[in-house]
Amino acid sequence: MSHCLTCNHWLRTKDAVVGVCRKRELPGESYRFQFEHCRYYEAGEARVAYREHEYVRRIRDYSDINIEPEKEAVIVEMLKQGVMVKDIRDRLHIGAQVMNAMSKKYRAEYEAGKAMWRASQPDPLDAYAGEFKRLLDNGASFYKVQMVTGINRQRVSAYVQRKGWKAAR
């Protein structure tokens, strides 16, 4: 690790994050931050990094965004219909932050649309359903089904439970 914090030439200043490098000749280059890398690194003492207490990173939630009422109504309707957020952004030419704020503001519509979208998506294991059923009816274990189909036995087991089939023991 070649951080200035653990370098033999680095001295902390009053700032505690900034130090002075005794190896640098030019005054502008001598001030270094505790986690900078340097080609003059020489292993020194193991110092504890300074962390600012009560430092809170400001995160903008975009809840104060004003959008045209017509466009907002279109967004809400599309969220209800289960249109993917990326598709809404592309169709209406709006940014990710605005769309994030809209999906948070209209959480119920977003969740209902997402559930509707998931229900409309086919199960990818439906293509193997006949093979699963045939093997399980012949007394194959989930491990045998995995070996024949190449699909993880936990996924096969979950699929069989969703379908309500009985597996031979």
C-alpha positions in Angstrom: 0.0 0.0 0.0 1.6 3.3 -1.1 -0.6 5.8 0.6 0.9 9.0 2.0 -0.7 8.1 5.3 1.8 5.3 5.9 4.8 7.0 4.3 7.9 7.7 6.3 8.2 11.2 4.7 4.6 12.4 5.4 3.8 14.6 8.3 0.2 15.5 9.3 -0.8 19.1 9.5 -3.6 20.8 11.5 -6.1 19.7 8.9 -5.4 16.0 9.7 -6.4 14.9 6.2 -3.6 16.9 4.6 0.1 16.4 5.3 3.4 17.7 4.2 5.8 15.5 2.3 9.4 16.1 3.3 10.7 14.4 0.2 9.2 16.9 -2.2 11.3 19.9 -3.1 8.7 22.3 -4.6 6.4 24.0 -2.1 3.3 23.4 -4.2 4.0 19.7 -4.4 4.7 19.2 -0.7 1.1 19.2 0.5 -0.4 15.7 0.1 -3.6 14.0 1.1 -3.6 11.0 3.3 -4.7 8.5 0.6 -2.6 9.8 -2.4 -0.1 7.6 -4.1 3.4 8.7 -4.6 6.5 7.5 -6.3 8.6 8.6 -3.3 6.8 6.2 -1.0 8.8 4.7 1.7 7.2 2.4 4.3 6.8 4.1 7.6 4.6 3.8 10.6 1.0 2.5 10.4 -1.2 5.5 11.1 -4.9 5.5 11.6 -6.7 7.4 8.8 -8.6 10.5 9.9 -12.4 10.3 9.3 -14.6 13.3 9.7 -17.2 12.8 12.3 -20.8 13.7 11.6 -20.0 14.1 7.9 -23.2 13.6 6.0 -23.1 13.2 2.3 -25.8 15.3 0.7 -28.1 13.2 -1.4 -30.6 15.0 -3.6 -33.9 13.1 -3.7 -35.4 15.1 -6.6 -38.8 15.3 -4.8 -39.0 19.0 -5.7 -38.9 18.4 -9.4 -41.6 20.2 -11.3 -42.8 18.5 -14.4 -45.7 19.4 -16.8 -49.0 17.9 -15.5 -49.7 16.3 -18.9 -46.4 14.5 -18.9 -46.8 13.5 -15.3 -50.2 12.0 -16.1 -48.7 10.0 -19.0 -45.9 8.8 -16.7 -48.4 7.6 -14.1 -50.5 5.8 -16.7 -47.5 4.1 -18.2 -46.3 3.0 -14.7 -49.8 1.5 -14.1 -49.6 -0.4 -17.3 -46.3 -2.0 -16.4 -44.1 -0.2 -18.9 -40.5 -0.5 -17.9 -38.9 2.7 -16.5 -36.2 2.7 -19.1 -38.8 2.6 -21.9 -40.7 5.5 -20.3 -37.5 7.5 -20.1 -36.7 6.8 -23.7 -40.2 7.6 -25.0 -40.7 10.8 -23.1 -37.0 12.0 -23.2 -36.7 12.5 -19.4 -33.7 11.9 -17.2 -33.0 9.1 -14.8 -33.4 11.3 -11.7 -36.8 12.6 -12.8 -38.0 9.1 -13.5 -36.6 7.9 -10.1 -38.5 10.7 -8.4 -41.7 9.9 -10.3 -41.5 6.2 -9.4 -41.0 7.1 -5.7 -43.8 9.6 -5.8 -46.2 7.1 -7.4 -44.9 4.0 -5.6 -48.3 2.2 -5.6 -48.8 2.6 -9.4 -45.2 1.5 -9.9 -45.5 -1.6 -7.8 -48.8 -2.5 -9.4 -47.3 -2.1 -12.9 -44.3 -4.1 -12.0 -46.4 -7.0 -10.7 -48.5 -6.8 -13.9 -45.3 -6.9 -16.0 -43.9 -9.9 -14.0 -47.1 -11.8 -14.4 -47.0 -11.3 -18.2 -43.5 -12.6 -18.5 -43.2 -16.3 -19.4 -41.3 -18.6 -17.1 -38.0 -19.5 -18.8 -38.3 -23.1 -17.4 -41.6 -23.7 -19.2 -39.6 -24.8 -22.2 -38.3 -27.7 -20.1 -41.6 -28.6 -18.4 -42.3 -31.7 -20.5 -38.8 -33.0 -19.8 -39.1 -32.3 -16.1 -42.5 -34.0 -15.9 -41.3 -37.1 -17.8 -38.2 -37.5 -15.7 -40.0 -37.0 -12.4 -42.8 -39.4 -13.3 -40.2 -42.0 -14.0 -38.8 -41.6 -10.5 -35.8 -39.4 -11.2 -34.3 -37.3 -8.5 -33.7 -33.6 -8.8 -30.0 -34.4 -9.2 -30.8 -36.7 -12.1 -33.0 -34.0 -13.7 -30.1 -31.5 -13.3 -27.7 -34.0 -14.9 -30.0 -34.6 -17.9 -31.2 -31.0 -18.5 -28.3 -29.0 -17.2 -30.5 -26.8 -15.0 -29.7 -26.4 -11.3 -31.7 -28.7 -9.1 -32.7 -25.9 -6.7 -34.3 -24.1 -9.7 -36.0 -27.4 -10.8 -37.3 -28.0 -7.3 -38.7 -24.4 -7.0 -40.3 -24.8 -10.5 -41.9 -28.1 -9.5 -43.3 -26.5 -6.3 -44.7 -23.6 -8.3 -46.5 -25.9 -10.6 -47.8 -28.1 -7.7 -46.3 -31.3 -9.1 -45.4 -34.2 -6.9 -41.8 -35.5 -7.1 -41.1 -39.2 -6.5 -39.0 -39.7 -3.4 
